[in-house]
Amino acid sequence: MLIKNANIVTQDKVIKGDIRIVDGIIEEIDASIRPFQDERIIDAKSKYLLPKLVDTNVRLLDDTLSAKNLDKLLKAAKNGGVGRFVLIDDFTPRIENSTQLELLNDTIGSKSNNSKITISVNSLNKDKKLNNLATFLNRGAKVIYTRSDIDGNLLVRVMQYAGMKNRPIFCFCEDESIKNKGVINEGELSFKLGLPGISKIAQIAEVSKVVELATFFNVRILFQGISTSKSVQILRAVKKSNKNVFTEVPLHNLILDETECDNFNTEAKLIAPLREKSEKEEMIRRLKNGDIDVITSLHSPKSYIYKDVAFEEAKEGADTMELTLKLAYTYLVKNSVIDFSTLSNLISTAPAKILGIDHAIKVGNKAEMILFDTEHKYTIDKESSLYRNKEVYGKIYDIGGE
């Protein structure tokens, strides 16, 4: 297969040219490639050719594991141009033994799809005791997922297992006791709405603690759902001497602010809370400075019955994986916050590298790519969408491989 006239998004620039794929592998990239006789040709017509997205923070509908919900997730991934995602083990029924893990692996493997699922394993079981991490990691789990506020001794043991098995830790930093049943960013809006607020220190204090532990034990760690600029600043300072520390920020926190929660809009109640406008602007500045390593959709869809309730009772999360590339292009690239190559690194090549995968567009790599039409424009009309009535640019084409 030969793709001609594409804007090819590499790790450091966008080049105009052609790309040849043979048996699913990128064989040649050049400004102009002469086609072979009877070779399949795709005219990209100046669309952007970039690696499929790699999403590090994805959850199932209503946090419930079922074949139906896996199908929905894989469909959303395909529509969003996501080639691989990490399924966070924060669902029910929980994976409690190696048999359940193998069954999940077999179920995923039996489904015909273009997206690969990386399974994480929760550090704790349902009884809040340490999971059998060694067995799970030996049987197919690739990532250890943990909250930061688990028992300190257990967190140390998680670090030790990660180092022993050379697997990354994906850590969500939040002190539940400091959060104290908060449901919205602590500030003027929470006071106005009469809702308990989530203090930024609930995240900042945990980031400070965990990054010291991770450095001491020399483990690869992704800090998930970072929503405060102070946390980014702390991690940036550590990363100068520790190359195993990575910062993940939800796309929501770079596009939206807490005003979306006004009028008790439960669609804007998210796992990583939206912060005030000044905080969002500071996160954008951090993004421009290169202090953020990964952008995630933080895809965590919730059914209507869990959102059409009082704000305090509503479940956290939003259905966003299909929109990630379009929203990121519209708000970050088109608005000249970052360039397309930088975006591709944040949503594709960098998260893949954390997982130990070379995902860049270059000769010898697998052709896991999509075409993206930046001229296509439409308004999101889904009633339950967090981004309803917002205008976005982009249309995704899955080109497959030969």
HELIX and SHEET records of a PDB file:
HELIX    1   1 LEU A   61  ASP A   63  5                                   3    
HELIX    2   2 ALA A   67  ASN A   79  1                                  13    
HELIX    3   3 SER A   98  SER A  110  1                                  13    
HELIX    4   4 LEU A  133  ASN A  138  1                                   6    
HELIX    5   5 GLY A  152  LYS A  165  1                                  14    
HELIX    6   6 GLU A  176  LYS A  179  1                                   4    
HELIX    7   7 GLU A  188  LEU A  193  1                                   6    
HELIX    8   8 ILE A  201  PHE A  217  1                                  17    
HELIX    9   9 SER A  229  LYS A  239  1                                  11    
HELIX   10  10 HIS A  252  ILE A  255  1                                   4    
HELIX   11  11 GLU A  258  PHE A  264  5                                   7    
HELIX   12  12 THR A  266  ALA A  268  5                                   3    
HELIX   13  13 LYS A  277  LYS A  288  1                                  12    
HELIX   14  14 TYR A  304  LYS A  307  1                                   4    
HELIX   15  15 MET A  321  LEU A  323  5                                   3    
HELIX   16  16 THR A  324  ALA A  328  1                                   5    
HELIX   17  17 TYR A  329  VAL A  333  3                                   5    
HELIX   18  18 PHE A  340  SER A  344  1                                   5    
HELIX   19  19 ASN A  345  THR A  349  3                                   5    
HELIX   20  20 ALA A  350  ILE A  354  1                                   5    
SHEET    1   A 4 ILE A  25  ASP A  30  0                                        
SHEET    2   A 4 VAL A  14  VAL A  22 -1                                        
SHEET    3   A 4 LEU A   2  VAL A   9 -1                                        
SHEET    4   A 4 ILE A  41  ASP A  43  1                                        
SHEET    1   B 6 ILE A  25  ASP A  30  0                                        
SHEET    2   B 6 VAL A  14  VAL A  22 -1                                        
SHEET    3   B 6 LEU A   2  VAL A   9 -1                                        
SHEET    4   B 6 TYR A  48  PRO A  51  1                                        
SHEET    5   B 6 MET A 369  THR A 379 -1                                        
SHEET    6   B 6 GLU A 391  ASP A 398 -1                                        
SHEET    1   C 8 LEU A  53  VAL A  58  0                                        
SHEET    2   C 8 VAL A  82  LEU A  87  1                                        
SHEET    3   C 8 LYS A 116  ASN A 122  1                                        
SHEET    4   C 8 VAL A 143  ARG A 147  1                                        
SHEET    5   C 8 ILE A 169  PHE A 172  1                                        
SHEET    6   C 8 ILE A 221  GLN A 224  1                                        
SHEET    7   C 8 VAL A 245  PRO A 250  1                                        
SHEET    8   C 8 VAL A 294  THR A 296  1                                        
SHEET    1   D 2 ILE A 184  ASN A 185  0                                        
SHEET    2   D 2 GLY A 197  ILE A 198  1                                        
END                                                                             
